[in-house]
Amino acid sequence: MHGILPLWKERGMTSHDCVFKVRKILKMKKVGHTGTLDPGVDGVLPICLGNATRLAEYITDAGKVYEAVISIGRSTTTEDAEGDTVEENVEDKHFSRKELEAVFEKLTGKITQIPPMFSAVKVNGRKLYEYARAGETVERPSREVMIYSIELLDNEDAYSGKEVTFSVRIHCGKGTYIRTLAVQIGELLGYPAHMAQLTRVMSGSYTREQCVTLSELQLLADEERLNKVIRPLETALSDFPQQEITAQNEKQVKNGMVLPMHPELVEHDKLVFVEQQKAVAVYVKHPSKKDQMKPEKMFPNID
């Protein structure tokens, strides 16, 4: 069984819990997830099966869409609702939709974030949350992330109150911390803030509508209808140009040989060779041989 299972991760479970349960339901070992979702977050978690596990990094690197509830007025140790209060501002707050959208515009494009202490980023060989749980604070390396868009999910013209909440949809690139983005929104408004709730509604090309829960997956497995939900591994490659194998290059591609650079790799990072719409290999520019390309992933005997 090779393909992508768009799983809806429910709150209270870790991503590793999901992988363990999918292995048990599908009775297979070669299963991997595509980027951790915190236990308190629900949403789209594509699971790679069989040969598709070779593509996990592509889905992890792809864009994500989240729906978040941002709370203005209180910051926490974890930057979400689960942490202890760090700072609280109980004065009445007033800001308009236009002011909020101006803040969003400042945080759109390439921005710099410092990962929260309660995160899995490693510093000196230890995860940040291990330092945090031990009551230690270390210097955290900043990172550049891409925010494609932030949009409000209501029609309000003005926001006011001691603690103001609003819902947003965020389209972002790899490595973005929505918790930290919530804090950054608060900083630009002049108040402490945290992320009150988070749901991932899209990961790569996989959407909420395509997902099944673990209980629904069990039912489909019992009824031998898994083909209804497992997507072909090629769906993880839909962002890249494709080239049909020819009689002239079939043997070279299937043997993973270095080939002359294909014109598609001038504008794109990857090129997918296919045979009857089935992926055979993913080629990339050769790191040291100019005008040459080499295979990055191979999919032999994918049937």
N, C-alpha and C positions, 0 to 999 in steps of 0.2 A: 504494500500500500504506500504510494508516493503522492504527496500533495500538501495543500495548506488547509488546515481546519480553522476557520474563523470562529474562535471561541469567545463567548461573553463571560468575562471573569466577574464573578459576584464579589461584593464587599466581604471582608473577613478572611479571604483566602490569599495566600501568596502565589506568585507565578509558578513557583516550584511545586506547590500543592496541586495546581492545575495540571502540570506535566505528569506528575505521579498518577493522578486520577485518570488522565487520558490514556496513559500506558496500560492501566488496569482495564479500562473499558474496551480499548481496541486490541488488547492482548499483543502489544508490540513494544519493543525496547527503544527503537530509533525514533525518539520524539524529542523536540526541543522548542522552547518558546523564543519570542523575538523581541525581548526587551521587557525588563521588570516593571510591573505595576505594583505600587504599594498596596498592602492589605486593605487600607481604607478607601482605595480607589476601585471603581468598577469600570467595565468597558471592554473594548475590542482588544483581544490578545490573540493574534495569529499564532497557531501552533504548527510547526513543520513536522511532517511525517516522512519517514524513509529517506530517499535521496533528496527530498526538499530541505532536509536539515542543512544541506550545503548552501542554501540560500538565506538562512536566518539573518546573516549580517546585512543583506540587501534590504530586507524588510525593516530591520532595526534602524538602518541608516535613512530610511525613507521618511517623508513628512508625516506628521500626526495632527489630528484635530481633536481638541478637548472642549468640553463645556464645563465651566467652573463657576462657583459662587465665591465672589470676593467680599470679604468683610472688612470695612474701614472703621477703625477705632481701637483695635487691640492687636498687638503683636504677640507671637508665641515662640517658645524655644524651638519648635519643629517647623515653624512657618505655616502650619496647618491647624485645624481645630483640635487635634489630639494633644498638642503641647501645653505646657504651663505658660501662664501669662508673663510676658516680659515687660510690656508697657501698655498702659491703658489711658485713653483720652475720652473723658465722659462729657465733654462740652458738646453742645449742639453743633452739628456740621451741616453745611449747606454748599452744594455745588451743582452746577447745571450739566445737562447732557453734553453741551458743547465743550465745557471744561474737561469733562471726562474723556471725550473723544480726542481732544487736543493732547491729553496725557497718553492715550493709546498711540497716537501718531508719533510721539517722541520715542515710544518703545517698539516701533515697527521697523523692520530691517535688521541689520546686524547690530546686536547689543552685547554688552558684557555682563556676565553674571558671576557671582561667587557662590559656589555650591553650598547648601545649608549644612550645618554640622551634623544634623541627622540625615545623612545620605550615605550611599555605598561607594562614593569616590574615595580612592586610596591615596593617602599621604604617608610617605616613608613606610610603605608596606602594610599599613593598617587602614581599615575603613574608617571614615570620619565618624560614623555612628558609634564605633567602638571607643573612640576618644570621648565622644559626648556622654556616653553612658558611664564612663569612668570619671566624669566631671572635669575633663581636660579640654582645653581649647588650643587648636593649632592654626598656623597660617594656612589659608586655603588658596590654591591657585585659581585665578580668574579664568574664565573661558568665554570665547565668542560663540554666540548662538544666533540662529536666524528666526525672526518672528515675521511671518508672511502677512498676518492680519489679526486684529483684535476687534470684535464687534459686540455690541450690546444686544442682549436677547429680549429686551422689553421696549416699550414705546414711551417711557417716562421722559419728561422734559427737565425735571429737577429732582434732586435727591436730598433728603434731610433727615436728621435724627441723631441720637447719641451714638448708635452703632448702625452704620448704613451698609446694606448688602445689595449686590446686583449680580446678575448672571451674564457671563460673556462666553463667546465662542472664539477659541484661539487656534490658529493654524500655524504650526511651528516646525522647525527642523530638529535634527538629532541633538540630544543632550540638553534640551531646554527643561528647566525646573519651573513648573507652573506656580509652585509655592513661592519661589523667589520672585517670580514676575508679579505675583499679588503684592508682595512686600514693596517692590519697586513702584507699582501703581500708587500705593499708599504714600510712599516717600515723596513722589511728585505732587500729590495732593496736599502734602504737609501733615499726614497723620500716620500713626502705626496701623498696620494691616496684616491680615493673614488670609490664607485660602480656606474657606469654610467647607467646600465640597468639590469633588472632581470626578468627571466621567470622561473616558476616552471614547469618542464616537467614530473615529477612523484611524487606521494605521496602515500606511502605504495605500494600497488600492482596496483594502478590506474595510467594509462598513458595518455599522450596527445592524442593518437589515439582513446581512448575510450570516450573522452569528447565531450560534446555538449555545444554550447553557449546558452544563455537565449532565443534568438530569435529562435534557432533551437528547443529548448525544447518546446516553445509555439506552433510551427508548429506540432511537434509530438503529443502534447496534443490535438490539434484541430483535428488531423487525427486519434486519439485513437491508437497511435502506441508507447506508452511510454515503452512497454515491450522491445523495441529495444535498449533502452539505460539504463534502471534501472537494476543494477546488484544485484544478490542475496546477502543478508547480510552475507552469509557464505564466500564471497570473502574477507571480512575484517578479516577473521579468518584463512586464508590460510597458515599463517606462523606457526600455532600451530598444534601439533599432534591431530588426531581425533580418537575417540573410539565409535564404534557402541553400542547403548544401548542393553542390553540383557534382557531376560525374568526375570532373577534373580535380576537385579538392576533397572529395568524400574521405578518401583514405587518410589524407594529411590531417584533416580536422578530427576524425575519430581517433587518430593516434596521438592527438595533442601536440602536433608539430608547430614550430615557429613558422609564421607565414608573413608575406609582404603586407604592409599596413593597408587596411581597407579604408576607403574614403570616409566612411561613416565615423571612424574613430578620430577624425579631425575635429568634429564638433561634439562627439559623445564620448563618455568614459568607457562604455562597454558595448560590445556587439554580440548578439546571440545568434549562433548558427542553429538552424532548425531543419528537421527532416519530417515532412508531412505534419507540420505544425507542432512537432515534439522537439523540445530543447535537447541539443546534443552537447553544446559547449558554449561557454561565455569567454570571449576574447577581449583583451585589453592591450594598450600600448606596451611594447617591450620596454622595461625600465632602463636598459643599457644599449640596446641595438636600435639605432635610429631607422625609421621607416619600416620597422618590423612590429609584429604583434604576437602575443603568446596567450595560451589558454589560462584563465583564472579559475574556472570551474568546468568540470566534465560530468556528463550524465550518461554513462554507458548503461545499456540494457535497462532503460527506465520502465519498460513494460513489465 
